[in-house]
Amino acid sequence: MDGYDYIIVGAGSAGCVLANRLSTDPAIRVLLLEAGPADNSLLIRMPGAVGLVTHSSRFSWGYETEPQEHMNNRRILATRGRTLDGSSSINGMVYIRGHAYDYDRWAEDPGLFHWPYAHVLPYFKRAQNHEYGADDYRGGDGPLRVSRVDTGLWPARPRNPRRSSPCRRPRNLGSRAAYRSRSTPPSRAKSDRRSRP
């Protein structure tokens, strides 16, 4: 058989998950292309090195915003990963999916009626494989592994079932969330990814 049934350009989170799902059928040939290098650098594996990889031309495209009028015309770094797993590889191993109130607010705009939290939640759950397993807000068997990390900076806490609840008021979790959550990029989420044609 010559050629491919699907060619996916970009091996970021979406590209890796799509390639993984399509290639579960052995009759389908999938080609996944990525412009950047493999994500096997020690810097990518260390959350504390996030500043080095986000400013590295090896792992980041180096995009910036247009000058921002209300920020003294500064350009703001818009980090986008240039490596296998894309931005998921250079985000300091943080998993954040946004707050329910934001999705519901977006759904009020014309053309975005499919964005309320109740509509997107099943997709988040389907993608997630949380160490606590599935519940009303988390998935338990998706390709994206998510776990909590005890860094010693904060005492370990018992599981809080409301942690992902849309009922919680939005608040800035800052570095606490960055150092207490860890996600495994989708390309490493399935151990059989390299064995497929």
Wavefront OBJ file of the C-alpha trace (Angstrom):
o trace
v 0.000 0.000 0.000
v 1.387 3.381 -1.032
v 0.664 6.657 0.673
v -1.332 7.504 3.750
v -4.999 7.726 4.555
v -4.414 10.737 6.801
v -1.596 13.264 7.050
v -1.615 15.304 10.249
v 0.549 18.423 10.287
v 1.624 19.295 13.803
v 2.379 16.838 16.572
v 0.997 18.979 19.365
v -1.602 17.681 21.815
v -4.415 17.629 19.262
v -2.282 16.102 16.507
v -0.958 13.354 18.784
v -4.391 12.463 20.136
v -5.886 12.457 16.638
v -3.074 10.274 15.257
v -3.421 7.920 18.218
v -7.166 7.534 17.739
v -6.991 7.142 13.964
v -4.178 4.589 14.135
v -6.089 2.241 16.431
v -7.483 0.790 13.194
v -4.598 -1.218 11.673
v -6.043 -0.729 8.185
v -5.542 3.054 8.409
v -2.142 4.569 7.636
v -1.400 7.838 9.422
v 1.543 10.184 8.908
v 2.171 12.651 11.747
v 4.539 15.514 10.880
v 6.286 17.824 13.356
v 8.748 20.601 12.434
v 10.539 20.617 15.772
v 12.820 18.125 17.508
v 11.838 15.227 19.747
v 10.752 16.219 23.254
v 13.354 14.126 25.071
v 15.385 17.004 26.500
v 15.969 17.046 30.240
v 14.883 20.707 30.216
v 11.404 19.669 29.056
v 11.135 17.109 31.874
v 11.953 19.685 34.590
v 9.063 22.027 35.442
v 11.564 24.477 36.939
v 13.184 24.915 33.514
v 9.977 26.204 31.906
v 11.520 29.639 31.419
v 14.445 28.166 29.506
v 12.364 26.114 27.079
v 9.710 28.774 26.438
v 12.437 31.208 25.376
v 14.424 28.631 23.400
v 14.248 28.762 19.598
v 14.851 25.010 19.641
v 11.556 24.263 21.431
v 9.414 27.380 20.869
v 8.346 29.223 17.736
v 9.036 32.556 19.473
v 5.744 34.173 18.536
v 4.872 37.558 19.993
v 1.689 39.590 20.009
v 1.322 42.827 18.138
v 2.258 45.883 20.250
v -0.297 46.207 23.042
v -1.574 49.780 23.267
v -2.554 49.560 26.948
v 0.756 47.966 27.932
v 3.032 50.753 26.735
v 3.114 49.138 23.254
v 4.996 46.117 24.537
v 4.910 42.839 22.646
v 3.962 39.864 24.797
v 5.522 36.432 24.307
v 2.942 34.005 22.917
v 4.678 30.709 23.580
v 3.847 27.911 21.138
v 5.739 24.653 21.287
v 8.007 23.620 18.430
v 8.587 20.013 19.434
v 6.789 16.711 19.683
v 3.640 17.360 21.769
v 3.840 21.067 20.927
v 3.038 23.466 23.734
v 2.177 20.594 26.078
v 5.874 19.773 26.210
v 6.985 23.257 27.233
v 4.260 24.358 29.650
v 5.977 23.297 32.865
v 3.883 20.089 33.055
v 0.761 22.036 34.019
v -2.761 20.881 33.190
v -5.414 23.611 33.314
v -8.616 23.447 31.312
v -10.337 26.695 32.186
v -13.276 27.584 34.366
v -16.916 26.708 33.720
v -17.973 30.362 33.979
v -15.691 31.285 31.067
v -17.143 28.624 28.765
v -20.692 29.615 29.676
v -19.885 33.275 29.002
v -18.379 32.435 25.595
v -21.510 30.460 24.709
v -23.525 33.678 24.974
v -21.709 35.115 21.926
v -23.279 34.564 18.507
v -21.831 31.515 16.794
v -20.395 29.997 19.979
v -23.509 28.205 21.199
v -21.585 24.889 21.421
v -19.242 26.281 24.102
v -21.195 26.045 27.373
v -19.361 24.080 30.010
v -21.967 21.320 30.053
v -21.311 20.742 26.348
v -17.473 20.712 26.482
v -17.110 18.811 29.772
v -17.654 15.362 28.179
v -14.795 16.094 25.754
v -12.476 17.061 28.598
v -13.415 13.900 30.461
v -12.904 11.749 27.373
v -9.377 13.131 26.916
v -8.323 12.869 30.571
v -6.879 9.941 32.482
v -6.726 11.337 36.018
v -4.863 9.467 38.747
v -7.973 9.677 40.961
v -10.064 8.030 38.269
v -13.284 9.221 36.711
v -15.871 11.295 38.546
v -18.357 14.014 37.592
v -15.573 16.352 36.387
v -12.575 14.127 35.557
v -11.943 11.368 33.047
v -10.356 8.065 33.936
v -9.343 6.367 30.687
v -8.370 9.046 28.153
v -4.970 9.491 26.500
v -3.876 12.474 28.644
v -2.579 11.354 32.029
v -2.951 13.912 34.808
v -1.621 13.493 38.330
v -0.937 15.503 41.454
v 2.634 16.022 42.537
v 3.812 16.528 46.109
v 6.860 18.756 45.760
v 7.371 19.246 49.477
v 6.566 22.950 49.092
v 3.034 22.365 50.357
v 1.791 19.512 52.515
v 0.036 16.733 50.646
v -3.720 17.014 50.810
v -6.376 14.352 50.595
v -8.401 14.224 47.406
v -10.927 17.030 47.122
v -13.831 15.972 44.876
v -14.795 19.641 44.342
v -11.358 20.531 42.969
v -12.605 20.441 39.363
v -16.173 21.390 40.169
v -17.718 24.169 38.070
v -19.370 25.443 41.262
v -16.116 26.815 42.639
v -15.544 30.515 42.241
v -12.756 31.391 39.791
v -9.496 32.346 41.440
v -5.869 32.647 40.501
v -4.048 29.516 41.632
v -0.686 30.920 40.532
v 2.424 28.846 41.088
v 0.669 26.485 43.477
v -1.198 24.905 40.568
v 1.941 24.916 38.457
v 3.932 22.890 40.938
v 1.226 20.577 42.218
v -0.201 19.271 38.945
v 1.544 17.250 36.287
v 0.371 16.103 32.905
v 1.891 13.594 30.550
v 1.910 14.845 26.972
v -0.293 12.801 24.644
v 2.547 11.317 22.607
v 3.824 9.527 25.721
v 0.386 8.704 27.078
v 0.107 5.449 25.148
v 3.050 3.074 25.355
v 2.315 1.538 21.957
v 2.552 4.783 19.941
v 5.754 3.850 18.074
v 4.658 0.302 17.242
v 1.910 1.382 14.880
v 2.512 1.714 11.111
l 1 2 3 4 5 6 7 8 9 10 11 12 13 14 15 16 17 18 19 20 21 22 23 24 25 26 27 28 29 30 31 32 33 34 35 36 37 38 39 40 41 42 43 44 45 46 47 48 49 50 51 52 53 54 55 56 57 58 59 60 61 62 63 64 65 66 67 68 69 70 71 72 73 74 75 76 77 78 79 80 81 82 83 84 85 86 87 88 89 90 91 92 93 94 95 96 97 98 99 100 101 102 103 104 105 106 107 108 109 110 111 112 113 114 115 116 117 118 119 120 121 122 123 124 125 126 127 128 129 130 131 132 133 134 135 136 137 138 139 140 141 142 143 144 145 146 147 148 149 150 151 152 153 154 155 156 157 158 159 160 161 162 163 164 165 166 167 168 169 170 171 172 173 174 175 176 177 178 179 180 181 182 183 184 185 186 187 188 189 190 191 192 193 194 195 196 197
